[in-house]
Amino acid sequence: MASPNEIRKGRVIVYQGTPHLVLEMMHRTQGRQAGFVQTTLRNLQSGSTTTTKFRSTDSVDILHTTTKKLEFSYVDADGFHFMDVNTYEDTLVSESVIADEKQFLVEGNSYDILFVDGQIVKLELPAAVETTVVEAPEGIRGDTASNVQKPVTTDTGMIVQVPLFIKKGEKIRVSTTDGSYLGRSSGN
């Protein structure tokens, strides 16, 4: 057990029996009272965030964490397979860890995976992913009003609103924050 003064942004602590990632922390003192640490925590199991205070007399359990950069290989009935490009070791990640982020998994891309005490708890997405358009309706002649968009389907199954000039087979960049179109990939 550690003192709340050892809490740092990016560390994982046990709060109410479940692992929480420290998003923000600030030391505070109020006059003659004992100081405390105010934190914003994200529950690594449910994804919810909470703000809480730890008094200097409290004790905190800080978990050992490691982050590995693994390349996404494929998905099958067992789960999502990631490979360590140095050792060629296959790491299986369950669908419960991936959740809604599976639409941003592109074969051959590397992703950071957070391990807490050897257990996989979180997949960290990059800011954007490059994906290929597999279905794109033709733009209708006369649709020239400003900023007209059409829905396309990518190779990951995601539907993205893009400008009319995007065609099937093109590579596009998509934001992992909100799934919006960011532009064509530099390879086009």
Backbone hydrogen bonds in HBPLUS format (Angstrom, degrees):
<---DONOR---> <-ACCEPTOR-->    atom                        ^
c    i                          cat <-CA-CA->   ^        H-A-AA   ^      H-
h    n   atom  resd res      DA  || num        DHA   H-A  angle D-A-AA Bond
n    s   type  num  typ     dist DA aas  dist angle  dist       angle   num
A0002-ALA N   A0060-VAL O   2.65 MM  58  5.08 172.4  1.66 152.9 155.7     1
A0060-VAL N   A0002-ALA O   2.71 MM  58  5.08 165.7  1.73 147.7 152.8     2
A0006-GLU N   A0003-SER O   2.95 MM   3  5.71 169.9  1.96 125.4 128.8     3
A0007-ILE N   A0004-PRO O   3.13 MM   3  5.43 167.1  2.15 112.1 115.4     4
A0011-ARG N   A0008-ARG O   3.21 MM   3  5.75 164.8  2.23 132.5 134.8     5
A0010-GLY N   A0022-VAL O   2.86 MM  12  5.31 173.6  1.87 148.6 150.7     6
A0022-VAL N   A0011-ARG O   2.90 MM  11  5.60 165.7  1.92 172.6 176.6     7
A0063-LEU N   A0012-VAL O   2.82 MM  51  5.57 161.6  1.86 154.1 160.2     8
A0013-ILE N   A0020-HIS O   2.86 MM   7  5.39 155.9  1.92 158.8 159.6     9
A0020-HIS N   A0013-ILE O   2.73 MM   7  5.39 158.7  1.78 162.8 170.5    10
A0014-VAL N   A0061-ASP O   2.96 MM  47  5.53 148.9  2.05 153.3 163.1    11
A0015-TYR N   A0018-THR O   3.00 MM   3  5.63 168.5  2.02 156.3 152.9    12
A0018-THR N   A0015-TYR O   3.26 MM   3  5.63 172.3  2.27 116.6 118.0    13
A0044-LEU N   A0019-PRO O   3.06 MM  25  5.90 171.4  2.07 151.1 153.6    14
A0021-LEU N   A0042-ARG O   2.83 MM  21  5.11 154.0  1.90 148.9 148.3    15
A0042-ARG N   A0021-LEU O   2.88 MM  21  5.11 155.5  1.94 143.6 151.8    16
A0023-LEU N   A0040-THR O   2.82 MM  17  5.45 156.2  1.87 157.5 164.0    17
A0024-GLU N   A0040-THR O   3.38 MM  16  5.05 157.2  2.44 131.3 133.8    18
A0040-THR N   A0024-GLU O   2.93 MM  16  5.05 155.1  1.99 138.2 138.3    19
A0026-MET N   A0038-GLN O   2.84 MM  12  5.26 140.4  2.00 146.6 158.5    20
A0038-GLN N   A0026-MET O   2.84 MM  12  5.26 164.0  1.87 160.7 157.7    21
A0028-ARG N   A0036-PHE O   2.80 MM   8  5.41 162.3  1.83 172.4 173.0    22
A0036-PHE N   A0028-ARG O   2.84 MM   8  5.41 158.4  1.88 153.3 159.9    23
A0033-GLN N   A0030-GLN O   2.94 MM   3  5.54 149.5  2.04 149.5 146.6    24
A0056-SER N   A0035-GLY O   3.31 MM  21  6.04 142.9  2.46 159.5 149.0    25
A0037-VAL N   A0054-PHE O   2.79 MM  17  5.15 162.9  1.82 150.5 155.1    26
A0054-PHE N   A0037-VAL O   2.83 MM  17  5.15 155.6  1.89 144.6 153.0    27
A0039-THR N   A0052-THR O   2.81 MM  13  5.46 174.5  1.81 171.8 173.7    28
A0052-THR N   A0039-THR O   2.93 MM  13  5.46 154.5  2.00 145.8 154.2    29
A0041-LEU N   A0050-THR O   2.76 MM   9  5.33 167.4  1.77 165.6 168.0    30
A0050-THR N   A0041-LEU O   2.83 MM   9  5.33 150.3  1.92 150.7 159.8    31
A0043-ASN N   A0048-SER O   2.78 MM   5  5.43 165.0  1.80 171.4 170.8    32
A0047-GLY N   A0043-ASN O   2.75 MM   4  5.04 142.3  1.89 135.2 146.6    33
A0058-ASP N   A0055-ARG O   3.01 MM   3  5.38 157.7  2.06 112.6 119.5    34
A0117-ASP N   A0064-HIS O   2.87 MM  53  5.45 162.3  1.90 166.2 170.2    35
A0066-THR N   A0115-PHE O   2.94 MM  49  5.21 153.4  2.02 144.0 150.6    36
A0115-PHE N   A0066-THR O   2.75 MM  49  5.21 174.2  1.75 172.9 172.7    37
A0068-LYS N   A0113-ILE O   3.02 MM  45  5.39 161.5  2.06 148.1 149.5    38
A0113-ILE N   A0068-LYS O   2.84 MM  45  5.39 161.0  1.88 152.6 158.6    39
A0070-LEU N   A0111-TYR O   2.87 MM  41  5.48 158.0  1.92 165.3 159.7    40
A0111-TYR N   A0070-LEU O   2.77 MM  41  5.48 162.0  1.80 154.4 157.0    41
A0071-GLU N   A0083-MET O   2.87 MM  12  5.12 167.3  1.89 152.2 147.9    42
A0083-MET N   A0071-GLU O   2.72 MM  12  5.12 159.0  1.76 145.7 151.0    43
A0072-PHE N   A0109-ASN O   2.90 MM  37  5.85 161.4  1.94 173.3 168.5    44
A0108-GLY N   A0072-PHE O   2.91 MM  36  5.59 174.8  1.91 162.0 160.7    45
A0073-SER N   A0081-HIS O   2.85 MM   8  5.56 170.5  1.86 153.9 154.8    46
A0081-HIS N   A0074-TYR O   2.81 MM   7  5.39 171.6  1.81 175.1 176.8    47
A0076-ASP N   A0079-GLY O   3.04 MM   3  5.53 163.4  2.06 154.9 158.8    48
A0079-GLY N   A0076-ASP O   3.21 MM   3  5.53 133.9  2.43 105.8 116.9    49
A0080-PHE N   A0093-VAL O   2.91 MM  13  5.07 169.6  1.92 159.7 156.2    50
A0093-VAL N   A0080-PHE O   2.76 MM  13  5.07 167.3  1.78 153.4 158.0    51
A0082-PHE N   A0091-THR O   2.81 MM   9  5.05 164.0  1.84 150.8 156.4    52
A0091-THR N   A0082-PHE O   2.64 MM   9  5.05 167.5  1.66 162.2 164.8    53
A0084-ASP N   A0089-GLU O   2.99 MM   5  5.32 158.5  2.03 147.6 154.3    54
A0088-TYR N   A0084-ASP O   2.68 MM   4  5.05 139.4  1.84 153.1 160.1    55
A0097-VAL N   A0094-SER O   3.18 MM   3  5.62 139.1  2.35 107.2 116.8    56
A0098-ILE N   A0094-SER O   3.35 MM   4  6.72 158.2  2.40 146.3 152.3    57
A0099-ALA N   A0095-GLU O   2.81 MM   4  5.78 173.5  1.82 157.7 159.6    58
A0101-GLU N   A0098-ILE O   3.07 MM   3  5.54 153.6  2.14 139.1 138.2    59
A0104-PHE N   A0101-GLU O   2.98 MM   3  5.60 161.1  2.02 118.2 124.3    60
A0105-LEU N   A0102-LYS O   3.19 MM   3  5.25 168.6  2.20 108.7 111.4    61
A0109-ASN N   A0106-VAL O   3.04 MM   3  5.70 163.8  2.07 142.6 144.6    62
A0124-GLU N   A0112-ASP O   2.78 MM  12  5.19 171.7  1.78 170.4 168.7    63
A0114-LEU N   A0122-LYS O   2.83 MM   8  5.16 161.6  1.86 156.8 161.6    64
A0121-VAL N   A0114-LEU O   3.00 MM   7  5.94 175.1  2.00 165.4 166.2    65
A0116-VAL N   A0119-GLN O   2.78 MM   3  5.24 157.4  1.83 154.7 154.8    66
A0119-GLN N   A0116-VAL O   2.98 MM   3  5.24 165.7  2.00 118.2 120.0    67
A0176-THR N   A0127-ALA O   3.03 MM  49  5.65 173.0  2.04 134.6 135.9    68
A0129-VAL N   A0174-VAL O   2.97 MM  45  5.46 155.7  2.03 150.0 155.4    69
A0174-VAL N   A0129-VAL O   2.87 MM  45  5.46 159.5  1.91 156.7 163.4    70
A0131-THR N   A0172-ILE O   2.91 MM  41  5.59 164.0  1.93 162.9 167.1    71
A0172-ILE N   A0131-THR O   2.83 MM  41  5.59 163.3  1.86 168.6 169.9    72
A0155-ASP N   A0132-THR O   2.84 MM  23  5.59 134.8  2.04 154.5 168.2    73
A0133-VAL N   A0170-GLU O   2.87 MM  37  5.55 165.2  1.89 161.0 165.0    74
A0169-GLY N   A0133-VAL O   2.77 MM  36  5.21 167.9  1.78 142.7 146.7    75
A0134-VAL N   A0153-THR O   2.81 MM  19  5.82 159.8  1.85 151.0 158.1    76
A0135-GLU N   A0153-THR O   3.22 MM  18  5.03 154.9  2.29 142.1 140.0    77
A0153-THR N   A0135-GLU O   2.94 MM  18  5.03 160.1  1.97 142.5 149.1    78
A0143-ASP N   A0140-ILE O   3.00 MM   3  5.75 158.1  2.05 145.2 146.2    79
A0144-THR N   A0142-GLY O   2.87 MM   2  5.48 131.7  2.11 106.9  92.0    80
A0150-LYS N   A0162-VAL O   2.81 MM  12  5.53 154.5  1.87 157.1 164.3    81
A0162-VAL N   A0150-LYS O   2.90 MM  12  5.53 168.0  1.92 155.7 155.4    82
A0152-VAL N   A0160-VAL O   2.90 MM   8  5.49 156.5  1.96 148.9 155.7    83
A0160-VAL N   A0152-VAL O   2.94 MM   8  5.49 154.7  2.00 152.4 159.8    84
A0154-THR N   A0158-MET O   2.91 MM   4  5.41 156.6  1.97 153.5 161.3    85
A0157-GLY N   A0154-THR O   2.96 MM   3  5.34 164.8  1.99 115.8 120.1    86
A0166-ILE N   A0163-PRO O   3.34 MM   3  6.11 172.4  2.35 123.4 125.7    87
A0170-GLU N   A0167-LYS O   3.25 MM   3  5.97 161.5  2.29 138.5 139.8    88
A0185-SER N   A0171-LYS O   3.00 MM  14  5.45 167.1  2.02 131.8 129.3    89
A0173-ARG N   A0183-GLY O   2.77 MM  10  5.49 168.2  1.78 169.2 169.1    90
A0182-LEU N   A0173-ARG O   2.87 MM   9  5.35 165.8  1.89 155.9 150.9    91
A0175-SER N   A0180-SER O   2.88 MM   5  5.32 164.3  1.90 158.2 160.3    92
A0179-GLY N   A0175-SER O   2.92 MM   4  5.02 133.1  2.15 129.1 139.8    93
A0188-ASN N   A0185-SER O   3.13 MM   3  5.85 172.2  2.14 122.8 125.1    94
